[in-house]
């Protein structure tokens, strides 16, 4: 960057102590239009790209060039803007020489000269070099500069004259390409949060892990024991930071565990549950304890010499920390505590002299990062223009730097007019930050329709983390329109639907919802619509007044009982009731009792887990009940079951999970409208019973681990509504699927059915989307499986007898996931080349011998896992797999990986053995590109360049470490 030989850069007093930029711009100031450089710089910066430019006309001195070179060395991308007079500047030539010497990614812009003029030093460039010779520049120096120009001119860059719409179009193209190469668009709102690098660096220091240039130094041995507390405002990214650290360093430990929601776990579960989860994580298998004392002894004994990483998320008090004493674990262990309030780890200071206790506070985002994040939500990634840009900056500043708040505010303003943005900014300027956040969230709640508001409050109070399917039946019975309501909540970022249809909302939103309920009547809980807090519930249950409560979670730490008539009479509006103990005192079953004698006439959903005597249900008015959950009932007598079912005529969901004393099928008297039946773990159940064929509306049947069940009723296939069938862990050996039967079946799971086999009739399941046969003795699949035209997932994990797939598997045109982990399959049929929609192929620890040629052009394939395939040899050519993001080849004998630069930029998780050679494919093998696109393949590793290969491996380490 020069004007003559002048550098326009920030004064030396403003140079940062550590010079690290993403993009370095090099230009000749006198003959490149200042407006072009200004617009290019501002566009890159506005796009969140940390860009170096030198403007201010400082004279070049010997003291400034080393700093310029330092910037180049630490910049990820260098963009020289070649103009007619570029070569007349010695500083510009030095910069280009340094870019080449440092093997930076170089993306040239040919502003008003062609690449041939630059490379061959023609026209003005020839004259410039003559002038340099006359000025006394040595021949060796000039030759070095010429070679650098030649090298850069061969890199495909951008030529201004080829852009129809001139500078504006070129700059947009540059920004787009730089964002792609820097993986800017991969920076998700929650994963890879904006601005986390500094926090990660600081946390690595706290936990004593060597961390350089964004990667964990391999081969290090951790010493001592460290406990680090992460604190900060709610929503500031504490848990996200912990997840990043966890992923980066867990490979340094013998065992690891990330225990989430400790506060809720202690409130709803026990220390025993926490210990079971921890032990299960560390030993990689489930653990059942009889007491917390046994858990403490087992932890000390098994893990006392083990180097472990433990993260405790959402800790609310010091007692929860004491429950896992860091002294119980081996040297090199690290415990990270994510606290709801600071200084919770101080309790360890007096008792743990040999443990280093550190604290780290996560501060709010800086203004630039908040601006980037805000624009992603408020403008869906589009760059703000004009007045909107200024407003976006002001609003992101007013949001206070909490990533969660920035996201919520941005989503709230999406699609709104400038006038609305100004009003929002005005409100935010008038009130303190957290009050405004609460107000905005509440206003978003108030913007919902009444039914969606009710669903939101139900989720906040009762159903966070639950499958949305079950409460949706209650909401439907209450005329809340759950499909529309949940979609509205999801669109407004108030509720997220996670994997397995799990309902999720941010903790601040949950607090908001519960506060809204409390504010219905702060001093009189019996006048509120929902109760979940034991301290509020007990006095209300003892009230003699009518109460307004319509939803109640009466889960107590120890059994409590209340007079039944007072309880039932008071709660006349109740639609949802959850209990974990009997709370009704003085009720005895009366066979002659009628519906007129029963109570809770509006009850729609009853969760009574661990019910000791199901006859207590006869005290309830069950005729409006649509969901009944009696999981883990210890009732030994089910004689009144028929009477209960006779009253519950509207029942649609029946959950009897883990009812070990249930020895007779409950379906013989089940209501005809039943849609979901869950009998998982009913270990005494001998069978389902023929009556199930009369349940014409049955959508889902779960009989997992009903080990005595040996067959399904013959006419069960006539259940026209059935979509989900789970028979895992039963003794069923085969199912016949006659033509026309199971017409709507979408999910068939028969895992752990040891002797289960598929017949040719499987081809009749035309609607099947998901088929899982994990841990069975299936040795072959029927050829007719190729007729499952809608199948999307085929899981055959741990089928130790499975040795091949039929050729017909290539006919599964909709297949997206195929999991053959731990089978004895040694090759894939060539027909797999027709699986055009395949996204995930998992074959770890199989006997495959060579990289399957059939998959090499599957353009939608995103993940390949061949790890642990000891027989796998030869080369792996992935140049045709343009969507590939995950490639796992560790513990194989693959000798060579052939990859394109585009794939190098796109791969997120690569695991290779150290002996694998990495070769670049020629540009002719790559995807077609447009003439205006910039390709930067200059420094892609070649097959025999070991130094470059190692450099490439080092660059990839961010994606390799932590998987």
Buried (B, 14 or more C-beta within 10 A) or exposed (E): BBBBEBBBBBEEEEBEEEBBBBBBBBBBBBBBEEEBBEBBBEBBBBBBBBBBBBBEEBEBEEEBBEBBBBBBBBBBBBBBBBBBBBBBBBBBBBBBBBBBEBEBBBBBBBBBBBBEBBBBBEBBBEBBBEEBEEEEBEEEBBEBBBEBBBBBBEBBBBBBEEBEEEBEBBBBBBBBBBBBBBBBEEBEBBEBBBBBEEBBEBBBEBBBBEBEEEBBBEEEEBEEBBBBBBBBBBBBBBBBBBBBBBBBBBBBBBBBBBBBBBBBBBBEEEBBBBBBBBBBBBBEEEBEBEEBEEBBEBBEEBBEEBBBBBBBBBBBBBEBBEBBBBBBBBEBBBBBBBBBEEEBBEBBEEEBEEBBBBBBBBBBBEEBBBBBBBBBBBBEEEBBEEEBBEBBBBBBBBBBBBBBBBBBBBBBBEEEEEEEBBEBBEBBEEEEBBEBBBBBBBEBBEEBEEBBBBBBBBBBBBBBEBEBBBBBBBBBBBEBBBEEBBBBBBEBBBBBBEEEEBBBBBBBBBBBBBBBBBEBEEEBBBBBBBBBBBEBBBEBBEBEEEBBBBBBBBBEEEEBBBBBBBBBBBBBBBBBBBBBBBBBEEBEBEEEBEEEEBBBBBBBBBBBBBBBBBBBBBBBBBBBBBBBBBBBBEBEEBEBBEBBBEBBEBBBBBBBBBBBEBBEBBBBBBBEBBBBBBBBBBBEBEBBBBBBBBBEBBBBBBBBBBBEBEBBBEEBBBBEBBBBBBBBBBBBBBBEBEEEBBBBBBBBBBBBBEEBBBEEBBBBBBBBBBBBBBBBBBBBBBBBBBBBEBBBBBBBBBBEEBBBBBEBBBBBBBBBBBBBBBBBBBBBBEBBBBBEBBBBBBBBBBBBBBBBEBBBEBEBBBBBBBBBBEEBBEBBBBBBBBEBBBBBBBBBBBEBBBBBBBBBEBBBBBBBEEEBBBBBBEBEEBEEEEEBEBBBBBBBBBBEBEEBBEBBBEBBBBBBBBB
